[in-house]
């Protein structure tokens, strides 16, 4: 909830500076946390379990299928109320 917010919305996470090796110019990059309010359950499982997630910021969580389903259900219900 800290990164995505209590309803799974997108948020600014961090910005960092890096020198472009070809131009030698320092560039600023912003990382935005993606919106997960409408993510399909299979995609949520893959992300939480670290599948196809190499090099991404999202950590791997060791959750049961029931826990992942509960998170998905919560996100669907909390966002359904405010529409």
Phi and psi restraints in degrees (value plus and minus 20) as a CYANA .aco file:
   2 UNK   PHI     -85.3   -45.3
   2 UNK   PSI     -62.4   -22.4
   3 UNK   PHI     -99.5   -59.5
   3 UNK   PSI     -63.7   -23.7
   4 UNK   PHI    -111.6   -71.6
   4 UNK   PSI     -36.3     3.7
   5 UNK   PHI      69.5   109.5
   5 UNK   PSI     145.2   185.2
   6 UNK   PHI     -85.1   -45.1
   6 UNK   PSI     -38.0     2.0
   7 UNK   PHI    -131.5   -91.5
   7 UNK   PSI     -14.7    25.3
   8 UNK   PHI      63.1   103.1
   8 UNK   PSI      -5.0    35.0
   9 UNK   PHI     -94.6   -54.6
   9 UNK   PSI     142.0   182.0
  10 UNK   PHI     -90.8   -50.8
  10 UNK   PSI     125.7   165.7
  11 UNK   PHI    -167.8  -127.8
  11 UNK   PSI     136.5   176.5
  12 UNK   PHI     -89.3   -49.3
  12 UNK   PSI     116.5   156.5
  13 UNK   PHI    -128.8   -88.8
  13 UNK   PSI     -76.9   -36.9
  14 UNK   PHI    -183.8  -143.8
  14 UNK   PSI     137.1   177.1
  15 UNK   PHI    -144.9  -104.9
  15 UNK   PSI     131.7   171.7
  16 UNK   PHI    -166.5  -126.5
  16 UNK   PSI     141.3   181.3
  17 UNK   PHI    -133.7   -93.7
  17 UNK   PSI     124.1   164.1
  18 UNK   PHI    -168.2  -128.2
  18 UNK   PSI     120.7   160.7
  19 UNK   PHI    -100.4   -60.4
  19 UNK   PSI     105.4   145.4
  20 UNK   PHI     -91.7   -51.7
  20 UNK   PSI      99.4   139.4
  21 UNK   PHI     -86.6   -46.6
  21 UNK   PSI     -49.5    -9.5
  22 UNK   PHI    -103.8   -63.8
  22 UNK   PSI     -51.7   -11.7
  23 UNK   PHI    -126.1   -86.1
  23 UNK   PSI     -33.7     6.3
  24 UNK   PHI      44.0    84.0
  24 UNK   PSI      -0.1    39.9
  25 UNK   PHI    -118.2   -78.2
  25 UNK   PSI     118.7   158.7
  26 UNK   PHI    -101.8   -61.8
  26 UNK   PSI     104.3   144.3
  27 UNK   PHI    -134.5   -94.5
  27 UNK   PSI     129.6   169.6
  28 UNK   PHI    -123.0   -83.0
  28 UNK   PSI     114.4   154.4
  29 UNK   PHI    -141.2  -101.2
  29 UNK   PSI     120.4   160.4
  30 UNK   PHI    -133.7   -93.7
  30 UNK   PSI     118.0   158.0
  31 UNK   PHI    -129.7   -89.7
  31 UNK   PSI     104.5   144.5
  32 UNK   PHI    -128.4   -88.4
  32 UNK   PSI     110.6   150.6
  33 UNK   PHI     -96.0   -56.0
  33 UNK   PSI     109.5   149.5
  34 UNK   PHI     -92.3   -52.3
  34 UNK   PSI     136.1   176.1
  35 UNK   PHI     -93.2   -53.2
  35 UNK   PSI     109.0   149.0
  36 UNK   PHI    -136.6   -96.6
  36 UNK   PSI      -4.2    35.8
  37 UNK   PHI     -87.5   -47.5
  37 UNK   PSI     -51.4   -11.4
  38 UNK   PHI    -139.1   -99.1
  38 UNK   PSI       5.1    45.1
  39 UNK   PHI     -94.7   -54.7
  39 UNK   PSI     115.0   155.0
  40 UNK   PHI     -83.5   -43.5
  40 UNK   PSI     129.9   169.9
  41 UNK   PHI     -78.1   -38.1
  41 UNK   PSI     -59.3   -19.3
  42 UNK   PHI     -85.8   -45.8
  42 UNK   PSI     -58.8   -18.8
  43 UNK   PHI     -86.1   -46.1
  43 UNK   PSI     -61.9   -21.9
  44 UNK   PHI     -80.8   -40.8
  44 UNK   PSI     -63.8   -23.8
  45 UNK   PHI     -79.3   -39.3
  45 UNK   PSI     -68.2   -28.2
  46 UNK   PHI     -80.0   -40.0
  46 UNK   PSI     -63.9   -23.9
  47 UNK   PHI     -87.4   -47.4
  47 UNK   PSI     -67.0   -27.0
  48 UNK   PHI     -85.3   -45.3
  48 UNK   PSI     -51.2   -11.2
  49 UNK   PHI    -111.9   -71.9
  49 UNK   PSI     -16.8    23.2
  50 UNK   PHI      59.1    99.1
  50 UNK   PSI      -6.5    33.5
  51 UNK   PHI     -98.0   -58.0
  51 UNK   PSI     116.3   156.3
  52 UNK   PHI      31.9    71.9
  52 UNK   PSI      19.4    59.4
  53 UNK   PHI    -144.3  -104.3
  53 UNK   PSI      -1.5    38.5
  54 UNK   PHI     -80.9   -40.9
  54 UNK   PSI     109.7   149.7
  55 UNK   PHI      61.4   101.4
  55 UNK   PSI     -15.5    24.5
  56 UNK   PHI    -111.5   -71.5
  56 UNK   PSI     146.3   186.3
  57 UNK   PHI    -101.9   -61.9
  57 UNK   PSI     -50.7   -10.7
  58 UNK   PHI     -81.3   -41.3
  58 UNK   PSI     103.7   143.7
  59 UNK   PHI     -92.9   -52.9
  59 UNK   PSI     141.3   181.3
  60 UNK   PHI    -103.1   -63.1
  60 UNK   PSI     115.1   155.1
  61 UNK   PHI    -136.2   -96.2
  61 UNK   PSI     124.3   164.3
  62 UNK   PHI    -123.3   -83.3
  62 UNK   PSI      57.1    97.1
  63 UNK   PHI    -128.9   -88.9
  63 UNK   PSI     129.1   169.1
  64 UNK   PHI     -95.2   -55.2
  64 UNK   PSI     144.5   184.5
  65 UNK   PHI     -79.9   -39.9
  65 UNK   PSI     -56.3   -16.3
  66 UNK   PHI     -84.9   -44.9
  66 UNK   PSI     -59.7   -19.7
  67 UNK   PHI     -86.0   -46.0
  67 UNK   PSI     -60.8   -20.8
  68 UNK   PHI     -86.4   -46.4
  68 UNK   PSI     -61.9   -21.9
  69 UNK   PHI     -81.3   -41.3
  69 UNK   PSI     -58.5   -18.5
  70 UNK   PHI     -84.8   -44.8
  70 UNK   PSI     -61.8   -21.8
  71 UNK   PHI     -82.2   -42.2
  71 UNK   PSI     -66.9   -26.9
  72 UNK   PHI     -81.1   -41.1
  72 UNK   PSI     -65.2   -25.2
  73 UNK   PHI     -80.6   -40.6
  73 UNK   PSI     -65.0   -25.0
  74 UNK   PHI     -77.5   -37.5
  74 UNK   PSI     -68.1   -28.1
  75 UNK   PHI     -81.3   -41.3
  75 UNK   PSI     -60.6   -20.6
  76 UNK   PHI     -86.0   -46.0
  76 UNK   PSI     -63.5   -23.5
  77 UNK   PHI     -91.5   -51.5
  77 UNK   PSI     -64.1   -24.1
  78 UNK   PHI     -85.1   -45.1
  78 UNK   PSI     -52.5   -12.5
  79 UNK   PHI    -106.6   -66.6
  79 UNK   PSI     -40.7    -0.7
  80 UNK   PHI     -89.5   -49.5
  80 UNK   PSI     -55.6   -15.6
  81 UNK   PHI     -84.1   -44.1
  81 UNK   PSI     -53.1   -13.1
  82 UNK   PHI    -115.9   -75.9
  82 UNK   PSI     -18.7    21.3
